[in-house]
């Protein structure tokens, strides 16, 4: 009921129906369908005014540690 303070009935009804389809009954689950989702697909990280960052070098990650996680003391 408190979600009606911030969202119109039509949007809330749609969000509740979507949440019930996945058997989610909490306020947080319903809220996931109400909060707008931001698409990162068409975004760009602009470096204007950050010329100092062009000097930054990042080493490639060493992925060998993930090859055998159980051997090196991981969960057994």
mmCIF file of the N, C-alpha and C atoms, coordinates in Angstrom:
data_MODEL
# 
_entry.id   MODEL 
# 
loop_
_atom_site.group_PDB 
_atom_site.id 
_atom_site.type_symbol 
_atom_site.label_atom_id 
_atom_site.label_alt_id 
_atom_site.label_comp_id 
_atom_site.label_asym_id 
_atom_site.label_entity_id 
_atom_site.label_seq_id 
_atom_site.pdbx_PDB_ins_code 
_atom_site.Cartn_x 
_atom_site.Cartn_y 
_atom_site.Cartn_z 
_atom_site.occupancy 
_atom_site.B_iso_or_equiv 
_atom_site.pdbx_formal_charge 
_atom_site.auth_seq_id 
_atom_site.auth_comp_id 
_atom_site.auth_asym_id 
_atom_site.auth_atom_id 
_atom_site.pdbx_PDB_model_num 
ATOM 1   N N  . UNK A 1 1  ? 0.822  -1.199  0.000   1.00 0.00 ? 1  UNK A N  1 
ATOM 2   C CA . UNK A 1 1  ? 0.000  0.000   0.000   1.00 0.00 ? 1  UNK A CA 1 
ATOM 3   C C  . UNK A 1 1  ? 0.863  1.259   0.000   1.00 0.00 ? 1  UNK A C  1 
ATOM 4   N N  . UNK A 1 2  ? 2.020  1.219   0.655   1.00 0.00 ? 2  UNK A N  1 
ATOM 5   C CA . UNK A 1 2  ? 2.878  2.407   0.730   1.00 0.00 ? 2  UNK A CA 1 
ATOM 6   C C  . UNK A 1 2  ? 3.439  2.781   -0.633  1.00 0.00 ? 2  UNK A C  1 
ATOM 7   N N  . UNK A 1 3  ? 3.560  1.809   -1.529  1.00 0.00 ? 3  UNK A N  1 
ATOM 8   C CA . UNK A 1 3  ? 4.068  2.100   -2.868  1.00 0.00 ? 3  UNK A CA 1 
ATOM 9   C C  . UNK A 1 3  ? 3.103  2.984   -3.652  1.00 0.00 ? 3  UNK A C  1 
ATOM 10  N N  . UNK A 1 4  ? 1.836  2.975   -3.254  1.00 0.00 ? 4  UNK A N  1 
ATOM 11  C CA . UNK A 1 4  ? 0.853  3.842   -3.914  1.00 0.00 ? 4  UNK A CA 1 
ATOM 12  C C  . UNK A 1 4  ? 1.129  5.324   -3.649  1.00 0.00 ? 4  UNK A C  1 
ATOM 13  N N  . UNK A 1 5  ? 1.898  5.614   -2.627  1.00 0.00 ? 5  UNK A N  1 
ATOM 14  C CA . UNK A 1 5  ? 2.248  7.009   -2.345  1.00 0.00 ? 5  UNK A CA 1 
ATOM 15  C C  . UNK A 1 5  ? 3.163  7.574   -3.420  1.00 0.00 ? 5  UNK A C  1 
ATOM 16  N N  . UNK A 1 6  ? 3.952  6.696   -4.065  1.00 0.00 ? 6  UNK A N  1 
ATOM 17  C CA . UNK A 1 6  ? 4.945  7.159   -5.033  1.00 0.00 ? 6  UNK A CA 1 
ATOM 18  C C  . UNK A 1 6  ? 4.681  6.726   -6.467  1.00 0.00 ? 6  UNK A C  1 
ATOM 19  N N  . UNK A 1 7  ? 3.825  5.723   -6.657  1.00 0.00 ? 7  UNK A N  1 
ATOM 20  C CA . UNK A 1 7  ? 3.601  5.188   -7.998  1.00 0.00 ? 7  UNK A CA 1 
ATOM 21  C C  . UNK A 1 7  ? 2.108  5.109   -8.290  1.00 0.00 ? 7  UNK A C  1 
ATOM 22  N N  . UNK A 1 8  ? 1.721  5.351   -9.541  1.00 0.00 ? 8  UNK A N  1 
ATOM 23  C CA . UNK A 1 8  ? 0.304  5.256   -9.898  1.00 0.00 ? 8  UNK A CA 1 
ATOM 24  C C  . UNK A 1 8  ? -0.186 3.803   -9.869  1.00 0.00 ? 8  UNK A C  1 
ATOM 25  N N  . UNK A 1 9  ? -1.464 3.625   -9.654  1.00 0.00 ? 9  UNK A N  1 
ATOM 26  C CA . UNK A 1 9  ? -2.066 2.300   -9.514  1.00 0.00 ? 9  UNK A CA 1 
ATOM 27  C C  . UNK A 1 9  ? -1.776 1.402   -10.720 1.00 0.00 ? 9  UNK A C  1 
ATOM 28  N N  . UNK A 1 10 ? -1.835 1.938   -11.917 1.00 0.00 ? 10 UNK A N  1 
ATOM 29  C CA . UNK A 1 10 ? -1.632 1.118   -13.113 1.00 0.00 ? 10 UNK A CA 1 
ATOM 30  C C  . UNK A 1 10 ? -0.216 0.525   -13.131 1.00 0.00 ? 10 UNK A C  1 
ATOM 31  N N  . UNK A 1 11 ? 0.787  1.339   -12.826 1.00 0.00 ? 11 UNK A N  1 
ATOM 32  C CA . UNK A 1 11 ? 2.167  0.834   -12.805 1.00 0.00 ? 11 UNK A CA 1 
ATOM 33  C C  . UNK A 1 11 ? 2.359  -0.153  -11.675 1.00 0.00 ? 11 UNK A C  1 
ATOM 34  N N  . UNK A 1 12 ? 1.773  0.133   -10.535 1.00 0.00 ? 12 UNK A N  1 
ATOM 35  C CA . UNK A 1 12 ? 1.905  -0.753  -9.387  1.00 0.00 ? 12 UNK A CA 1 
ATOM 36  C C  . UNK A 1 12 ? 1.247  -2.104  -9.669  1.00 0.00 ? 12 UNK A C  1 
ATOM 37  N N  . UNK A 1 13 ? 0.082  -2.083  -10.279 1.00 0.00 ? 13 UNK A N  1 
ATOM 38  C CA . UNK A 1 13 ? -0.615 -3.332  -10.614 1.00 0.00 ? 13 UNK A CA 1 
ATOM 39  C C  . UNK A 1 13 ? 0.252  -4.188  -11.540 1.00 0.00 ? 13 UNK A C  1 
ATOM 40  N N  . UNK A 1 14 ? 0.840  -3.553  -12.545 1.00 0.00 ? 14 UNK A N  1 
ATOM 41  C CA . UNK A 1 14 ? 1.693  -4.272  -13.491 1.00 0.00 ? 14 UNK A CA 1 
ATOM 42  C C  . UNK A 1 14 ? 2.923  -4.863  -12.780 1.00 0.00 ? 14 UNK A C  1 
ATOM 43  N N  . UNK A 1 15 ? 3.517  -4.091  -11.891 1.00 0.00 ? 15 UNK A N  1 
ATOM 44  C CA . UNK A 1 15 ? 4.692  -4.561  -11.159 1.00 0.00 ? 15 UNK A CA 1 
ATOM 45  C C  . UNK A 1 15 ? 4.345  -5.722  -10.238 1.00 0.00 ? 15 UNK A C  1 
ATOM 46  N N  . UNK A 1 16 ? 3.203  -5.654  -9.568  1.00 0.00 ? 16 UNK A N  1 
ATOM 47  C CA . UNK A 1 16 ? 2.768  -6.733  -8.676  1.00 0.00 ? 16 UNK A CA 1 
ATOM 48  C C  . UNK A 1 16 ? 2.512  -8.000  -9.485  1.00 0.00 ? 16 UNK A C  1 
ATOM 49  N N  . UNK A 1 17 ? 1.877  -7.863  -10.641 1.00 0.00 ? 17 UNK A N  1 
ATOM 50  C CA . UNK A 1 17 ? 1.606  -9.034  -11.477 1.00 0.00 ? 17 UNK A CA 1 
ATOM 51  C C  . UNK A 1 17 ? 2.908  -9.686  -11.939 1.00 0.00 ? 17 UNK A C  1 
ATOM 52  N N  . UNK A 1 18 ? 3.899  -8.894  -12.314 1.00 0.00 ? 18 UNK A N  1 
ATOM 53  C CA . UNK A 1 18 ? 5.192  -9.444  -12.736 1.00 0.00 ? 18 UNK A CA 1 
ATOM 54  C C  . UNK A 1 18 ? 5.884  -10.146 -11.575 1.00 0.00 ? 18 UNK A C  1 
ATOM 55  N N  . UNK A 1 19 ? 5.836  -9.541  -10.412 1.00 0.00 ? 19 UNK A N  1 
ATOM 56  C CA . UNK A 1 19 ? 6.474  -10.147 -9.247  1.00 0.00 ? 19 UNK A CA 1 
ATOM 57  C C  . UNK A 1 19 ? 5.796  -11.461 -8.870  1.00 0.00 ? 19 UNK A C  1 
ATOM 58  N N  . UNK A 1 20 ? 4.485  -11.506 -8.957  1.00 0.00 ? 20 UNK A N  1 
ATOM 59  C CA . UNK A 1 20 ? 3.765  -12.736 -8.614  1.00 0.00 ? 20 UNK A CA 1 
ATOM 60  C C  . UNK A 1 20 ? 4.059  -13.860 -9.594  1.00 0.00 ? 20 UNK A C  1 
ATOM 61  N N  . UNK A 1 21 ? 4.376  -13.506 -10.840 1.00 0.00 ? 21 UNK A N  1 
ATOM 62  C CA . UNK A 1 21 ? 4.717  -14.536 -11.829 1.00 0.00 ? 21 UNK A CA 1 
ATOM 63  C C  . UNK A 1 21 ? 5.975  -15.304 -11.443 1.00 0.00 ? 21 UNK A C  1 
ATOM 64  N N  . UNK A 1 22 ? 6.878  -14.646 -10.734 1.00 0.00 ? 22 UNK A N  1 
ATOM 65  C CA . UNK A 1 22 ? 8.104  -15.323 -10.297 1.00 0.00 ? 22 UNK A CA 1 
ATOM 66  C C  . UNK A 1 22 ? 8.020  -15.703 -8.814  1.00 0.00 ? 22 UNK A C  1 
ATOM 67  N N  . UNK A 1 23 ? 6.806  -15.670 -8.275  1.00 0.00 ? 23 UNK A N  1 
ATOM 68  C CA . UNK A 1 23 ? 6.540  -16.045 -6.876  1.00 0.00 ? 23 UNK A CA 1 
ATOM 69  C C  . UNK A 1 23 ? 7.318  -15.171 -5.885  1.00 0.00 ? 23 UNK A C  1 
ATOM 70  N N  . UNK A 1 24 ? 7.477  -13.909 -6.223  1.00 0.00 ? 24 UNK A N  1 
ATOM 71  C CA . UNK A 1 24 ? 8.120  -12.952 -5.323  1.00 0.00 ? 24 UNK A CA 1 
ATOM 72  C C  . UNK A 1 24 ? 7.024  -12.132 -4.663  1.00 0.00 ? 24 UNK A C  1 
ATOM 73  N N  . UNK A 1 25 ? 7.024  -12.113 -3.345  1.00 0.00 ? 25 UNK A N  1 
ATOM 74  C CA . UNK A 1 25 ? 5.919  -11.479 -2.621  1.00 0.00 ? 25 UNK A CA 1 
ATOM 75  C C  . UNK A 1 25 ? 6.343  -10.304 -1.762  1.00 0.00 ? 25 UNK A C  1 
ATOM 76  N N  . UNK A 1 26 ? 7.565  -9.862  -1.890  1.00 0.00 ? 26 UNK A N  1 
ATOM 77  C CA . UNK A 1 26 ? 8.038  -8.784  -1.026  1.00 0.00 ? 26 UNK A CA 1 
ATOM 78  C C  . UNK A 1 26 ? 7.924  -7.422  -1.705  1.00 0.00 ? 26 UNK A C  1 
ATOM 79  N N  . UNK A 1 27 ? 7.968  -6.391  -0.890  1.00 0.00 ? 27 UNK A N  1 
ATOM 80  C CA . UNK A 1 27 ? 7.952  -5.017  -1.397  1.00 0.00 ? 27 UNK A CA 1 
ATOM 81  C C  . UNK A 1 27 ? 9.145  -4.782  -2.314  1.00 0.00 ? 27 UNK A C  1 
ATOM 82  N N  . UNK A 1 28 ? 10.308 -5.280  -1.922  1.00 0.00 ? 28 UNK A N  1 
ATOM 83  C CA . UNK A 1 28 ? 11.523 -5.097  -2.714  1.00 0.00 ? 28 UNK A CA 1 
ATOM 84  C C  . UNK A 1 28 ? 11.415 -5.730  -4.086  1.00 0.00 ? 28 UNK A C  1 
ATOM 85  N N  . UNK A 1 29 ? 10.785 -6.896  -4.149  1.00 0.00 ? 29 UNK A N  1 
ATOM 86  C CA . UNK A 1 29 ? 10.617 -7.570  -5.437  1.00 0.00 ? 29 UNK A CA 1 
ATOM 87  C C  . UNK A 1 29 ? 9.722  -6.749  -6.361  1.00 0.00 ? 29 UNK A C  1 
ATOM 88  N N  . UNK A 1 30 ? 8.646  -6.227  -5.827  1.00 0.00 ? 30 UNK A N  1 
ATOM 89  C CA . UNK A 1 30 ? 7.740  -5.395  -6.616  1.00 0.00 ? 30 UNK A CA 1 
ATOM 90  C C  . UNK A 1 30 ? 8.454  -4.115  -7.046  1.00 0.00 ? 30 UNK A C  1 
ATOM 91  N N  . UNK A 1 31 ? 9.236  -3.559  -6.145  1.00 0.00 ? 31 UNK A N  1 
ATOM 92  C CA . UNK A 1 31 ? 9.949  -2.322  -6.430  1.00 0.00 ? 31 UNK A CA 1 
ATOM 93  C C  . UNK A 1 31 ? 10.931 -2.480  -7.587  1.00 0.00 ? 31 UNK A C  1 
ATOM 94  N N  . UNK A 1 32 ? 11.475 -3.686  -7.761  1.00 0.00 ? 32 UNK A N  1 
ATOM 95  C CA . UNK A 1 32 ? 12.399 -3.932  -8.870  1.00 0.00 ? 32 UNK A CA 1 
ATOM 96  C C  . UNK A 1 32 ? 11.738 -3.673  -10.216 1.00 0.00 ? 32 UNK A C  1 
ATOM 97  N N  . UNK A 1 33 ? 10.446 -3.874  -10.297 1.00 0.00 ? 33 UNK A N  1 
ATOM 98  C CA . UNK A 1 33 ? 9.713  -3.647  -11.542 1.00 0.00 ? 33 UNK A CA 1 
ATOM 99  C C  . UNK A 1 33 ? 9.226  -2.205  -11.669 1.00 0.00 ? 33 UNK A C  1 
ATOM 100 N N  . UNK A 1 34 ? 9.365  -1.420  -10.635 1.00 0.00 ? 34 UNK A N  1 
ATOM 101 C CA . UNK A 1 34 ? 8.917  -0.030  -10.666 1.00 0.00 ? 34 UNK A CA 1 
ATOM 102 C C  . UNK A 1 34 ? 10.055 0.944   -10.952 1.00 0.00 ? 34 UNK A C  1 
ATOM 103 N N  . UNK A 1 35 ? 11.241 0.644   -10.453 1.00 0.00 ? 35 UNK A N  1 
ATOM 104 C CA . UNK A 1 35 ? 12.382 1.537   -10.623 1.00 0.00 ? 35 UNK A CA 1 
ATOM 105 C C  . UNK A 1 35 ? 12.849 1.439   -12.073 1.00 0.00 ? 35 UNK A C  1 
ATOM 106 N N  . UNK A 1 36 ? 13.028 2.578   -12.733 1.00 0.00 ? 36 UNK A N  1 
ATOM 107 C CA . UNK A 1 36 ? 13.461 2.512   -14.135 1.00 0.00 ? 36 UNK A CA 1 
ATOM 108 C C  . UNK A 1 36 ? 14.848 1.896   -14.252 1.00 0.00 ? 36 UNK A C  1 
ATOM 109 N N  . UNK A 1 37 ? 15.015 1.071   -15.255 1.00 0.00 ? 37 UNK A N  1 
ATOM 110 C CA . UNK A 1 37 ? 16.304 0.436   -15.508 1.00 0.00 ? 37 UNK A CA 1 
ATOM 111 C C  . UNK A 1 37 ? 17.098 1.297   -16.473 1.00 0.00 ? 37 UNK A C  1 
ATOM 112 N N  . UNK A 1 38 ? 18.337 1.553   -16.119 1.00 0.00 ? 38 UNK A N  1 
ATOM 113 C CA . UNK A 1 38 ? 19.206 2.378   -16.951 1.00 0.00 ? 38 UNK A CA 1 
ATOM 114 C C  . UNK A 1 38 ? 20.023 1.475   -17.850 1.00 0.00 ? 38 UNK A C  1 
ATOM 115 N N  . UNK A 1 39 ? 19.978 1.716   -19.141 1.00 0.00 ? 39 UNK A N  1 
ATOM 116 C CA . UNK A 1 39 ? 20.743 0.921   -20.089 1.00 0.00 ? 39 UNK A CA 1 
ATOM 117 C C  . UNK A 1 39 ? 22.130 1.522   -20.260 1.00 0.00 ? 39 UNK A C  1 
ATOM 118 N N  . UNK A 1 40 ? 23.150 0.724   -20.040 1.00 0.00 ? 40 UNK A N  1 
ATOM 119 C CA . UNK A 1 40 ? 24.535 1.167   -20.180 1.00 0.00 ? 40 UNK A CA 1 
ATOM 120 C C  . UNK A 1 40 ? 25.071 0.944   -21.586 1.00 0.00 ? 40 UNK A C  1 
ATOM 121 N N  . UNK A 1 41 ? 24.270 0.380   -22.470 1.00 0.00 ? 41 UNK A N  1 
ATOM 122 C CA . UNK A 1 41 ? 24.741 0.040   -23.812 1.00 0.00 ? 41 UNK A CA 1 
ATOM 123 C C  . UNK A 1 41 ? 25.266 1.232   -24.588 1.00 0.00 ? 41 UNK A C  1 
ATOM 124 N N  . UNK A 1 42 ? 24.552 2.319   -24.557 1.00 0.00 ? 42 UNK A N  1 
ATOM 125 C CA . UNK A 1 42 ? 24.905 3.463   -25.387 1.00 0.00 ? 42 UNK A CA 1 
ATOM 126 C C  . UNK A 1 42 ? 25.584 4.581   -24.604 1.00 0.00 ? 42 UNK A C  1 
ATOM 127 N N  . UNK A 1 43 ? 26.288 4.235   -23.559 1.00 0.00 ? 43 UNK A N  1 
ATOM 128 C CA . UNK A 1 43 ? 26.975 5.253   -22.777 1.00 0.00 ? 43 UNK A CA 1 
ATOM 129 C C  . UNK A 1 43 ? 28.446 5.291   -23.146 1.00 0.00 ? 43 UNK A C  1 
ATOM 130 N N  . UNK A 1 44 ? 29.038 6.422   -22.934 1.00 0.00 ? 44 UNK A N  1 
ATOM 131 C CA . UNK A 1 44 ? 30.450 6.610   -23.240 1.00 0.00 ? 44 UNK A CA 1 
ATOM 132 C C  . UNK A 1 44 ? 31.117 7.271   -22.053 1.00 0.00 ? 44 UNK A C  1 
ATOM 133 N N  . UNK A 1 45 ? 32.299 6.805   -21.734 1.00 0.00 ? 45 UNK A N  1 
ATOM 134 C CA . UNK A 1 45 ? 33.085 7.420   -20.675 1.00 0.00 ? 45 UNK A CA 1 
ATOM 135 C C  . UNK A 1 45 ? 33.978 8.456   -21.329 1.00 0.00 ? 45 UNK A C  1 
ATOM 136 N N  . UNK A 1 46 ? 33.677 9.714   -21.121 1.00 0.00 ? 46 UNK A N  1 
ATOM 137 C CA . UNK A 1 46 ? 34.433 10.796  -21.745 1.00 0.00 ? 46 UNK A CA 1 
ATOM 138 C C  . UNK A 1 46 ? 35.651 11.149  -20.901 1.00 0.00 ? 46 UNK A C  1 
ATOM 139 N N  . UNK A 1 47 ? 36.767 11.315  -21.571 1.00 0.00 ? 47 UNK A N  1 
ATOM 140 C CA . UNK A 1 47 ? 38.002 11.666  -20.878 1.00 0.00 ? 47 UNK A CA 1 
ATOM 141 C C  . UNK A 1 47 ? 38.382 13.131  -21.099 1.00 0.00 ? 47 UNK A C  1 
ATOM 142 N N  . UNK A 1 48 ? 37.438 13.931  -21.548 1.00 0.00 ? 48 UNK A N  1 
ATOM 143 C CA . UNK A 1 48 ? 37.706 15.357  -21.723 1.00 0.00 ? 48 UNK A CA 1 
ATOM 144 C C  . UNK A 1 48 ? 38.136 15.957  -20.393 1.00 0.00 ? 48 UNK A C  1 
ATOM 145 N N  . UNK A 1 49 ? 39.248 16.652  -20.390 1.00 0.00 ? 49 UNK A N  1 
ATOM 146 C CA . UNK A 1 49 ? 39.741 17.279  -19.170 1.00 0.00 ? 49 UNK A CA 1 
ATOM 147 C C  . UNK A 1 49 ? 40.480 16.320  -18.257 1.00 0.00 ? 49 UNK A C  1 
ATOM 148 N N  . UNK A 1 50 ? 40.714 15.108  -18.702 1.00 0.00 ? 50 UNK A N  1 
ATOM 149 C CA . UNK A 1 50 ? 41.407 14.108  -17.875 1.00 0.00 ? 50 UNK A CA 1 
ATOM 150 C C  . UNK A 1 50 ? 42.655 13.602  -18.594 1.00 0.00 ? 50 UNK A C  1 
ATOM 151 N N  . UNK A 1 51 ? 43.420 14.516  -19.159 1.00 0.00 ? 51 UNK A N  1 
ATOM 152 C CA . UNK A 1 51 ? 44.582 14.116  -19.946 1.00 0.00 ? 51 UNK A CA 1 
ATOM 153 C C  . UNK A 1 51 ? 45.601 13.340  -19.125 1.00 0.00 ? 51 UNK A C  1 
ATOM 154 N N  . UNK A 1 52 ? 45.618 13.540  -17.819 1.00 0.00 ? 52 UNK A N  1 
ATOM 155 C CA . UNK A 1 52 ? 46.553 12.801  -16.970 1.00 0.00 ? 52 UNK A CA 1 
ATOM 156 C C  . UNK A 1 52 ? 46.271 11.302  -16.977 1.00 0.00 ? 52 UNK A C  1 
ATOM 157 N N  . UNK A 1 53 ? 45.049 10.903  -17.297 1.00 0.00 ? 53 UNK A N  1 
ATOM 158 C CA . UNK A 1 53 ? 44.703 9.488   -17.293 1.00 0.00 ? 53 UNK A CA 1 
ATOM 159 C C  . UNK A 1 53 ? 45.301 8.732   -18.475 1.00 0.00 ? 53 UNK A C  1 
ATOM 160 N N  . UNK A 1 54 ? 45.709 9.425   -19.518 1.00 0.00 ? 54 UNK A N  1 
ATOM 161 C CA . UNK A 1 54 ? 46.285 8.734   -20.675 1.00 0.00 ? 54 UNK A CA 1 
ATOM 162 C C  . UNK A 1 54 ? 47.618 8.096   -20.327 1.00 0.00 ? 54 UNK A C  1 
ATOM 163 N N  . UNK A 1 55 ? 48.235 8.519   -19.242 1.00 0.00 ? 55 UNK A N  1 
ATOM 164 C CA . UNK A 1 55 ? 49.506 7.958   -18.818 1.00 0.00 ? 55 UNK A CA 1 
ATOM 165 C C  . UNK A 1 55 ? 49.342 6.702   -17.950 1.00 0.00 ? 55 UNK A C  1 
ATOM 166 N N  . UNK A 1 56 ? 48.128 6.415   -17.532 1.00 0.00 ? 56 UNK A N  1 
ATOM 167 C CA . UNK A 1 56 ? 47.870 5.268   -16.668 1.00 0.00 ? 56 UNK A CA 1 
ATOM 168 C C  . UNK A 1 56 ? 47.940 3.983   -17.478 1.00 0.00 ? 56 UNK A C  1 
ATOM 169 N N  . UNK A 1 57 ? 48.714 3.049   -16.999 1.00 0.00 ? 57 UNK A N  1 
ATOM 170 C CA . UNK A 1 57 ? 48.833 1.730   -17.630 1.00 0.00 ? 57 UNK A CA 1 
ATOM 171 C C  . UNK A 1 57 ? 48.326 0.687   -16.647 1.00 0.00 ? 57 UNK A C  1 
ATOM 172 N N  . UNK A 1 58 ? 47.452 -0.169  -17.099 1.00 0.00 ? 58 UNK A N  1 
ATOM 173 C CA . UNK A 1 58 ? 46.887 -1.214  -16.250 1.00 0.00 ? 58 UNK A CA 1 
ATOM 174 C C  . UNK A 1 58 ? 47.357 -2.559  -16.780 1.00 0.00 ? 58 UNK A C  1 
ATOM 175 N N  . UNK A 1 59 ? 47.981 -3.337  -15.895 1.00 0.00 ? 59 UNK A N  1 
ATOM 176 C CA . UNK A 1 59 ? 48.448 -4.661  -16.288 1.00 0.00 ? 59 UNK A CA 1 
ATOM 177 C C  . UNK A 1 59 ? 47.272 -5.588  -16.544 1.00 0.00 ? 59 UNK A C  1 
ATOM 178 N N  . UNK A 1 60 ? 47.482 -6.544  -17.433 1.00 0.00 ? 60 UNK A N  1 
ATOM 179 C CA . UNK A 1 60 ? 46.455 -7.549  -17.676 1.00 0.00 ? 60 UNK A CA 1 
ATOM 180 C C  . UNK A 1 60 ? 46.330 -8.415  -16.420 1.00 0.00 ? 60 UNK A C  1 
ATOM 181 N N  . UNK A 1 61 ? 45.118 -8.871  -16.106 1.00 0.00 ? 61 UNK A N  1 
ATOM 182 C CA . UNK A 1 61 ? 44.941 -9.680  -14.898 1.00 0.00 ? 61 UNK A CA 1 
ATOM 183 C C  . UNK A 1 61 ? 45.570 -11.063 -15.056 1.00 0.00 ? 61 UNK A C  1 
ATOM 184 N N  . UNK A 1 62 ? 46.042 -11.611 -13.954 1.00 0.00 ? 62 UNK A N  1 
ATOM 185 C CA . UNK A 1 62 ? 46.588 -12.961 -13.932 1.00 0.00 ? 62 UNK A CA 1 
ATOM 186 C C  . UNK A 1 62 ? 45.449 -13.911 -13.571 1.00 0.00 ? 62 UNK A C  1 
ATOM 187 N N  . UNK A 1 63 ? 44.934 -14.602 -14.558 1.00 0.00 ? 63 UNK A N  1 
ATOM 188 C CA . UNK A 1 63 ? 43.777 -15.461 -14.355 1.00 0.00 ? 63 UNK A CA 1 
ATOM 189 C C  . UNK A 1 63 ? 44.147 -16.879 -13.926 1.00 0.00 ? 63 UNK A C  1 
ATOM 190 N N  . UNK A 1 64 ? 45.425 -17.147 -13.794 1.00 0.00 ? 64 UNK A N  1 
ATOM 191 C CA . UNK A 1 64 ? 45.843 -18.500 -13.424 1.00 0.00 ? 64 UNK A CA 1 
ATOM 192 C C  . UNK A 1 64 ? 45.352 -18.887 -12.029 1.00 0.00 ? 64 UNK A C  1 
ATOM 193 N N  . UNK A 1 65 ? 45.119 -17.932 -11.171 1.00 0.00 ? 65 UNK A N  1 
ATOM 194 C CA . UNK A 1 65 ? 44.630 -18.225 -9.823  1.00 0.00 ? 65 UNK A CA 1 
ATOM 195 C C  . UNK A 1 65 ? 43.236 -18.847 -9.858  1.00 0.00 ? 65 UNK A C  1 
ATOM 196 N N  . UNK A 1 66 ? 42.500 -18.642 -10.944 1.00 0.00 ? 66 UNK A N  1 
ATOM 197 C CA . UNK A 1 66 ? 41.141 -19.173 -11.044 1.00 0.00 ? 66 UNK A CA 1 
ATOM 198 C C  . UNK A 1 66 ? 41.107 -20.555 -11.690 1.00 0.00 ? 66 UNK A C  1 
ATOM 199 N N  . UNK A 1 67 ? 42.249 -21.030 -12.131 1.00 0.00 ? 67 UNK A N  1 
ATOM 200 C CA . UNK A 1 67 ? 42.307 -22.309 -12.828 1.00 0.00 ? 67 UNK A CA 1 
ATOM 201 C C  . UNK A 1 67 ? 41.907 -23.460 -11.891 1.00 0.00 ? 67 UNK A C  1 
ATOM 202 N N  . UNK A 1 68 ? 42.458 -23.474 -10.694 1.00 0.00 ? 68 UNK A N  1 
ATOM 203 C CA . UNK A 1 68 ? 42.167 -24.547 -9.728  1.00 0.00 ? 68 UNK A CA 1 
ATOM 204 C C  . UNK A 1 68 ? 41.891 -23.939 -8.357  1.00 0.00 ? 68 UNK A C  1 
ATOM 205 N N  . UNK A 1 69 ? 40.735 -23.334 -8.160  1.00 0.00 ? 69 UNK A N  1 
ATOM 206 C CA . UNK A 1 69 ? 40.483 -22.651 -6.875  1.00 0.00 ? 69 UNK A CA 1 
ATOM 207 C C  . UNK A 1 69 ? 40.433 -23.592 -5.683  1.00 0.00 ? 69 UNK A C  1 
ATOM 208 N N  . UNK A 1 70 ? 40.074 -24.850 -5.869  1.00 0.00 ? 70 UNK A N  1 
ATOM 209 C CA . UNK A 1 70 ? 39.982 -25.766 -4.729  1.00 0.00 ? 70 UNK A CA 1 
ATOM 210 C C  . UNK A 1 70 ? 41.365 -26.225 -4.258  1.00 0.00 ? 70 UNK A C  1 
ATOM 211 N N  . UNK A 1 71 ? 42.337 -26.207 -5.132  1.00 0.00 ? 71 UNK A N  1 
ATOM 212 C CA . UNK A 1 71 ? 43.680 -26.659 -4.769  1.00 0.00 ? 71 UNK A CA 1 
ATOM 213 C C  . UNK A 1 71 ? 44.336 -25.679 -3.820  1.00 0.00 ? 71 UNK A C  1 
ATOM 214 N N  . UNK A 1 72 ? 44.067 -24.407 -3.961  1.00 0.00 ? 72 UNK A N  1 
ATOM 215 C CA . UNK A 1 72 ? 44.766 -23.388 -3.182  1.00 0.00 ? 72 UNK A CA 1 
ATOM 216 C C  . UNK A 1 72 ? 43.979 -22.947 -1.955  1.00 0.00 ? 72 UNK A C  1 
ATOM 217 N N  . UNK A 1 73 ? 43.292 -23.849 -1.317  1.00 0.00 ? 73 UNK A N  1 
ATOM 218 C CA . UNK A 1 73 ? 42.635 -23.534 -0.046  1.00 0.00 ? 73 UNK A CA 1 
ATOM 219 C C  . UNK A 1 73 ? 41.231 -23.000 -0.179  1.00 0.00 ? 73 UNK A C  1 
ATOM 220 N N  . UNK A 1 74 ? 40.593 -23.180 -1.313  1.00 0.00 ? 74 UNK A N  1 
ATOM 221 C CA . UNK A 1 74 ? 39.216 -22.732 -1.472  1.00 0.00 ? 74 UNK A CA 1 
ATOM 222 C C  . UNK A 1 74 ? 38.262 -23.655 -0.740  1.00 0.00 ? 74 UNK A C  1 
ATOM 223 N N  . UNK A 1 75 ? 36.990 -23.488 -0.979  1.00 0.00 ? 75 UNK A N  1 
ATOM 224 C CA . UNK A 1 75 ? 35.963 -24.317 -0.340  1.00 0.00 ? 75 UNK A CA 1 
ATOM 225 C C  . UNK A 1 75 ? 36.147 -25.778 -0.754  1.00 0.00 ? 75 UNK A C  1 
ATOM 226 N N  . UNK A 1 76 ? 35.950 -26.662 0.174   1.00 0.00 ? 76 UNK A N  1 
ATOM 227 C CA . UNK A 1 76 ? 36.109 -28.098 -0.118  1.00 0.00 ? 76 UNK A CA 1 
ATOM 228 C C  . UNK A 1 76 ? 34.820 -28.814 0.126   1.00 0.00 ? 76 UNK A C  1 
# 
